Amino acid sequence: TTPITSMAKQSSTAYLSTRSQDALSQFAQVRSWTPTSLGKSVWAGQVPTDSSLQFSVMSYNVLAQNLLECHPYLYRDSPGPVLGWPYRWQGIKREILDIQPDIVCLQEVQFKNPDHFTLQYQPFFDSLGYKYTMKTRTGSKEDGCVIFYRGDMFNLEEVSALEFKIDRVKLLDRDNIGLVCRFVPITSPTTPLVIGTTHLLYNPKRADIRLCQAAMFLAELDRMARTSSGSYLPTILTGDLNSDPMSPVLQLLTSGSFQYEGLRSGGRPMPRKLLPDSLGLSDSCQWEVELEQRGLGRQFSTGSGEFKHKFGLQSVYSSGVTTFQDRWTMVDYIMYSTSQDSQENKLKLVAKLGLPTEQNMQRSPKCPSYICPSDHLPLVAQFLLTP
């Protein structure tokens, strides 16, 4: 891989005042790379990585400018200059140049009025050698998700843009979307990789809708990652899930099941069946059509009052905060699949870019700030993929 010259990195901070450059250096100490025990061995050169692929993934809600301007009261504690798009775009570029992730999953990229994607994101990432796939939120929404990936590292084999709004299903009436890619690493074409990103519904009162969106997203990951032998390809799930670590969505994702029946949401208890059978989504978070194509049609079942899945997802971050929503909290995630048989785990975590604690952030200015261009912090993880 060809790292960007230190000149480019230096010029990416040139717009910052001396005071902001000092603040950035201090913040960088909080956000330092933390290796796993495997990572320490890899970094020390004790693990042969010749046949393996090391790659990094960023997940980042970049805050669409139109959404910022529609909700000025949320950002009243930020100084005026840091809320302007030109200043914020400098900061976003600086973060990308600083970290140079191999795969970048962005949420809240603005596509309309004006189209920041075409005007800024696409030319900038293109100049660094990235290709992309994208999906705008449905309805009149002006932002969406983009997955940028290094064109010299990955080929995009298949992409699925998932809409969570289904006209015939009463609960699924929101304009959120998901984006799922199957990549083939150019140096190790025998180990494809599935990466998905999503931005789930924000409304704090509607855990029921968020849970259904998460179940649909898992079903799409299942469709894209399932192999003919019945196992899953290495899978990474990223995004702004608008869910804290104790939420139903997180319990479903990280523990593999969640019993929702009777839990209050939207002012009433959730029923035994949240979604109609006509949607074709099994309680195992798999599409009925997929199960039938695999000769497993009889496994389709609904009405159990719970959702479950078998990805064995582990969250990269077990603590830290990513945004301020009434208080500092974590709603952004990078998760990766593990198999019951640890010998089979082709995807291993090497390191993560540290997240600040609530205490760290209580001493910092509100985001966006002179050094943080969005109201969310970027998450970055480094992985090792073995054939």
N, C-alpha and C positions, 0 to 999 in steps of 0.2 A: 504494500500500500504506500502511496506517496503522500506523506503528510504535507499539509499546506505550510509554506515557509513561515518562519517566525515573523518576517516582515508583515505578512498579511494579518497575522494575529495582532501585532502591535498596532497596525493602522486601524484594526477593528475597535480598539479602545481609545483612539485619538479624540473622539468626540466627547469623552468624559472629562469633567473638570478634575483638577488634582485631588480635590476633596473626595469626589466620587471614585476616582481610581484607588484611593486609600481604602474607602469603604468596600470596594469590590475585592481588594486583596484580603481584607479581614473576612468577608463573606466566603471567599474561596477556601479559607481555612476550615470553616464550618462544613463546607461542601467538598470535602476532599474524598478521594477514592478510597474505598474500604474493600480489601480483598477478602474472599472466603478462604477457608483453609486450603482448598484446591488452588485458589487464585495465588496464594503466597507461593505454593510450589511451582505454579506455572511461571510466575514472575521471576522466580529464582532459577528458572531453566531446568527444574528437576523433573518436569513432566514432558515426555516427547510429544510435540504437537505438530509434527510434520504432516501427518495424514488428517489432522483435525482442522477445523475452521474456527478462528477466533473472530467474533464480530460484536458490535455494540448496537444497542437499541435505545432510542430516546422516545419518550412519550411526553407531549407538551400541549397544554391548552393555551394557545397564544393570545386569547381575548380579541374577538372581532371588534374592530373600531366602532362599527355601527351599534353593537350591543353596549359598549362603553358609553357612547354618546346618548343612548336611549335611557340609561340608568345612571345619570350623573350623581345622584345621591349616594350611590354605593362607593363612589371614588372621591367624595368631598375631602377626605383627609390627604389626598395626594396633591402635590404642587402642580399647578397648571401645565408647565412645560413638559412634564413627564407623561401627560395624557395625550399629547399630540401624536398622530400617527408617524410623522417623520422621525421623531426621537425614539419612539417605541420600536420602529423597524430597525433602526441602528442597533438597538439592544438585542433584538431577536437574531440579527445577523451575527453579532459578536458572540452570542452563546453557541450558535452552530459552528462558527469558525474555531471557537475555543475547544469544543468537544469533538467535532468531526465524527458524529455517529455514522455507522454504516447504514442503519435504517432509522428513519425519522417519522414517527407517527404524530401528526398534528391534528388538534381539534380546534374548532372556531376559526378556521381560515376563511376570510371574507371573499366571496365570489361575485358580489353585486354591489353597485352604488357606493363607491367604485369597486372595480374588480381587482383587489389587491393581489389575488393569486396570479393573474395574467401579467399585471404590471410589475410586481415585485418578487413574489415567492418563486415563480417558475423560472424567470431568467437567472436569479441568484443561485438557486440550486442547480440549474442546468450548467452554469459556469463552473461549478465544483464537481461535475461528473455524475450527478444524480438523475435518475429517471423517476417517474411517479405514476400513481393511480389515485383518483379522487372521487368523492361523492358529496354532492350538496344535500343539505337537509331538504325535506319535502315542503310542499305548500309555498308560502310566501317568504320563507326563511332565506337569509342571504349568506349563511356561512355553512361550512361542512368540514369533512375530514379529508386529509391527504396522507398517503404513505409515500414518502420519498425513499429511494434505495439506490445504493451505489451500483451503477451500471457495469462496473468492471468486476463486481463480486457476485451479483445475483442476476438470474433470468427470471422474469415473472411468468410462471406457467399458467396460472388461472387466477382470476379475481372475481369476487362476488360483492356487489353493492346491495346491502340489505336495508329495506325500508321497514321500520317498525309500525308504520301507519297502515292499518288494514281496514278499508271502509266498512266491511261487513261485520267487524268485531268491535263492539262498543268500547271495550277497555283499551283497545289499541288505536287511540285517536290523536296521538301526538306525532310531531314531525321529526322525531329522532331517527338516526340511521347508524349503520355499522358498515365496516369495510374489511373484507377478509381476503388475504393473498396467500397463494402457495408459490413459494420461491424455490428455485433450484440453484444451489451454490455452484458457481462456475468451476471451482477447483475440486468440488466433491459432489458430482451430479447424482450420486446414488443416495444421497440423504437430503431429500426435499424438506422444506421447513414451512410451517403455516404461521402467519402473523396476522392478527386481527386488531383493529382499533375501533372504538365507539365512544359516543358522547351520549350518555343516558339522560333521561328526563330530570330536570332540576327539582320541580315541585316537592318540597319536603313532606307534604301530606300524602303523597301518592306512591308509597313503597310498593303497592300492588302493581302499578303500571311498570315501575322500574324492574320489578322481579320478572314480569312477563317479557320485558325487552331483553333482560339478561338470559332468560331461558331460550328465546329465539336466537340470540347471538351464539349461545352454546350449540344450538342445533346446526347453525351454519358452520361453526368450527368443526363439528362432528362430520358434516357432509364433506368439508374440504380436507380434513386430516385423516379420515378413516382409510386404512389400507385393506387390500384384498384378504390379508390374514386376520383382519378384525382388530388389529392394534391401531394406535394413533401415531402419526408422524409427530416429530417434535413440534410443539405448539406454543406460541407466545401470545398472550392477550394483554392489550394495553388500552389506556384511555381514561377519560374523566367519567367515572361511574356515578358521580353525585351521591355517593354512599360512603358512610364512615366505616371503620373496621368492624363495628358491632352490628351493622345493618343486615337485613335479610339477604340482600344481593351478595354481600361479602361472605356471609355464612354459606350460601349456596356455592359460590365459586371456590372457597378455600376448604370447606369440609366435605364437599361432594354431595350434600343434600340439605334441603331446608323444608321443614314442615310449616306451611303457611296458614293452614286452616284455623280460623278463629282469631288470628292476629288482627288487631284493628288497623285499618288504613282507609283514608278517605271518609272517616267518620263512622265506619261500620266494620264488623268482623269480616275477614275474607272467607268466601265460601269454600267448599271442598273442591270445587272445580272453577278455576279462574277464567279459563279460556274454552270456547266451544270446540267440540270434536272436529267441526268443519275446518278449523284452522290446520288440522293435521299435525299438531305438535304433541308428542308423547310426554308423559310426566318424566321420562328419562332424558328430556331435552334433546330429542332426536326427531327428525321429520318422518312422518308415516311413510311417505314415498320412498325415502332412503331405506328404511327398515324393510319395506316390501322388495325393493331391488336387491337387497342382500339376502333375501329368502327368510327374513326374520319378522314378517308381517304380524305374526301372532304375538310378538313382544310389544306391539303398540298398546299402551294403556293410559287412561286418563281417570281423573276423579279420585285420586289417592290423597289429595290435600297436601301433596308435597312435590317438589321438583328435585331431580338428582342427575348426576352425570359421573363419568369415569375418567376425567382428564387428569386427576391427581394434581390439581393446580397448587403451586406454591407462590406466595407473594414475595417479590424481591425485597420489599421493605417491610420490616416487622414493626417499625416505629418511625416517628417523624411527622411533619406537617407539610401540606402542599398548597394550601390556600386558606383564606379567611372567610368563613361564612358564619357570622355572629360570634365566632371564636376561631382560633387557629385549629385546623383539622386536616385529616387526610381524606381526599376523595379521588385522587389520581393514583393509578396503579400500573405496574408491570408484573404479570404473572407468567409462570412457565410450567409446562406439563412435566410430570414425573410418572414413572410406571411403578406398579406394585413391586416388580422385580428390579431392584436398584442396579443390577448388572445390565439391564436393558436401557438405562437412562442415557440416551445419546446426547441430551442437552443438559449442560451443567453450568451453574452460575459461577463466574470467575470473580467479579467485583461489581460494586455499585457506587455511584456518586452519592455521597452522604446527603441526607436531608436534615434541615435544621429541626430543633425541638420547638415546642410552643414557647419555652423560655427564651431561646435564641431570638425568635421573631417578635416577642413582646418588646424587646429592646431595639427593634429595627423599625424604620418607617413603614407605613402601610404600602402594599403593592397595588398598582404599579408605583415604582420609586425610581430614583435616578439610576439605580443599578439593576432593578428587576422590571423588565418591560411589560410583563403580564401580571394578572392577579393570581396566576398559578405559577408554581415553580416547575422547571423541567425535571423529569426523572430519567436517569440513564443507567443501564446495566450492560455489563460485558459478559458474553457467553462463550462457551466452548462446545462445538458441535463435532461429535466423533462419528465416523462412518460405522 
